[in-house]
Amino acid sequence: MTENTIFYPERLIGLIKEKGNIISMKKGEYIYHPGDPTDYIYTVKSGQVFISRMQSEGIELATNLLDENGIFGAVTLFCGPKTHAASAKAKTDAVVVRLPQKSFESMILEDELIKNEWMQWMEIDRQRAMTKMRDSVMYGKLGAVCSNLIRMSNSFGETVPEGVRISVKITNQELGLMCGTSREVVSRLLGELKKEGIISVQQKIITIHNIEKLRHLINCENCHIDICQVF
């Protein structure tokens, strides 16, 4: 885990929270489904949210795990009416704030600071997507698991005497969603990593004991902390 500060578009998030409407979601409840209109942009006030897509072969892939201040929803602007290609579902009980897309577009046009924040954030998000795809394509299911563990350690990691503890509880089923594979495959791969002493798991909390070994398994390029996230 690095101590570097992760970039957030703080002014933008603050305005969404100030001008938007608060919605409370129960664990497992969908915020939107594929095909729903992209009428709103959202930020997470509390709790955690999965963004996922259904692949052509019927496998669900969770592309983002968002916690406080995560941004999702109508992120493609000035393109007219669109529909969501992904779904958003509360991983835990969550509170989100939503702002109409039209209001958000006006904010972008009227405030240069917000516009600059948004452009920087979108470029970071683009690079995150590219590196996630690279790790999965080049290093297979093991690469996807290692990549997501490293990203989660950067997003939710706490330094402990044993290494880096990922503070978010994650099931093998959920990690499988993030890796585009089954719970059984994830269980097997985590078992191999545990046998090698690289990680340990206790009550759905993963501790990474040898993060350098994980990085070696995917030829980690030491991307900037902003890129190596699961947001």
N, C-alpha and C positions, 0 to 999 in steps of 0.2 A: 504494500500500500504506500502511496506517495502522500506527502504532506502538502503538495502544491494545491492551490486554490482552483476549484472547478468553476468555469465561467457559467454564469446564469444571467439571462436578460432581466435583471432585477427591476428596472423601471417598468418594463413591459408587464412582468408578472404582477407587480404592485397595482398597476392600473386595471388589469383584468379582475383582480380581487376587489378593487375599489368599486368598479362599475358593473361587475357581473352579478349573476344570481347564484346563490348557494344551493346545491343539491346534495342530499344525503343518500348514500347507496349502501345496501347490504352486501355482505360477502357473496360473490357469485352472481350478482345482479349486473345486467348489461346496461351500459350507458348508451351505446348505439351498436347497430348491426351493419354488416355489409349491405349496401344498397340504400341505407338511410341517407337523407340529404345532409350535406356538410354545412349546416346552418350556424354552427357555433365553434368557437375555439375554447378549450378547457385548460384549467390548471388544477393541480391537486393541492388541496388545502391540508388534508390529513389522510392517512391510510395509503394503500398501494393499489395500482391499476395495471392490468395487463393489456397491451395492444397486440392483437394476433391476426393472422391471415390463414385462410384455408388453402392449402396447396392443391394442385390439380390431381395428385394421387390420393387426396383425401386426408393428408396429414396436416394437422394444425401447427403453425409456427408462431410462437410469441416473439415478436420483433422488439418489444420494449417492455421493461418493468419499471414503472414510474412510481416515485414516492413524492413527498412534499416538494412543490414547485415544478414538478414535471409538466410539460406542455404537450397537448395532443388535440386532435380534432381537425378543424378546418384550417390546416396549415398551408394549403395552396390558395393563394390570393389572386384576386382580379382576373379570374378565369370563368366567371359566370357560374350558373348552377352546376354542382357536382354531387356525386354520391360517394359514400365511404367504401373503400376497397377492403378495409379491415374492421374488426370489431374491437370495442373497448369494454372490459369487464373488471369489476372490482375484485381484486385478489383478497382483500380484507374489507371489513366495514370501512367506508371511505367517505370523505366530504370533498366534493369538487366544486369549482366555480366556473360558470360558463358565460361567455360574452358573445352576442350575435356577430357573425362574420362581418356584416356590413359595418358595424361599429368598430370592429377591429381594423378593417381596411381604412376607415377614416382616421383612426389613431396613427396608423403607419404613414399616411400621407401628410398629416398635420405636424408631426413631431420628428425632427431629424434624429434625435437621440434614440427614439424608439425604432426608427427605421434602421439605423446602424446596428442596434442590438439584434434586431430580427435577422438582418442579413448575416451577421456573424453566427448567430445561433443556427440558422438554416445550413450554412456551410459546414459547421461542426456536425450537424445531424447527418448530412450527406456523407461525410468522411467516416462517421461511425458505421453507417450502413455498408459502405464499401469494405471496411476492414472486417466486419462480421461475416460478410459473404466470402471474403478471401479465406478466412480461417476455416469456414465450413467446407468450401470447395477443395482447398488444397490439402487439408489434414483430416477430412472425414469427420465421423461422429466423435472420435476422441478429441480432435481439434476443436470441435464445437463445444464440448464439455469443458476442456481446459480454458478456452477463450472466455466462456461465460463465467467460469469461476474467477478468472483474473479480473474481468470487468466488474463482477459483483464485489470483489475485494476493494476495488477502487471506489465504487459507488457506496458501499455499505460496510466497508471493512473497519475493524477496530484492532489496533495493535495490542497483543497480549503476549505474555512470556512464551507461549507455545508457537507464536507466529502471528497470523492475521485471522481474526474471527469475523465471519460474515454475519452481521447482526440480524439480517432478515431471515426468518424461517422459510425454507424452501423444500418442497417435497420432491421426490424423484419424478413424479408425474409432471410437476410444474417445470422442473429442469429439463425434462424431455420436451415439453412444449417450446422452451427457449432454444433447444438444440434441433428441433425438427425431427425427433426420434421418439421411440417408445420408452415407457417407464422401465421395461425389462432391460433394454440396452443401457440406459443410464445407470441402473443398479449394478450391472456387470462392470461398466467402466469405472464407476466410483469404487467398487470393490477392488479393482486392480490398483487404483491410486492409493487406496487405504493400505493394501498389502505392501506397497512400496514406501509407506510412511510419509507420503506427500500430503495427505489430508486425513482428517478424522471427522466423524459425524456423530453428533449427540443431540437427540430430540430435535431433529430437523435443522440444527445449526451446524454449519460447516466451518471447520478451522483448517486453514492452509498452513502446513508446517514447512513446506519447501516451495515457495513461490517461484524461485529461480528454475527449479526442475519443470514446473508447469510452463514457464516461458520458453524453456529449451524445447519442449515437446511440440510447440507451434512456431519455433524460430521467431519468437517475439521481436518485433522491430522497435520496441521501446517508444511506441507512439506517445504523443503528448497526452497528459492526463485527461484533457477535454475529450479526446477521441475514444479512449479506452474506458467506456461506460456502458451500462445497460439501459440508460434512460431512453 
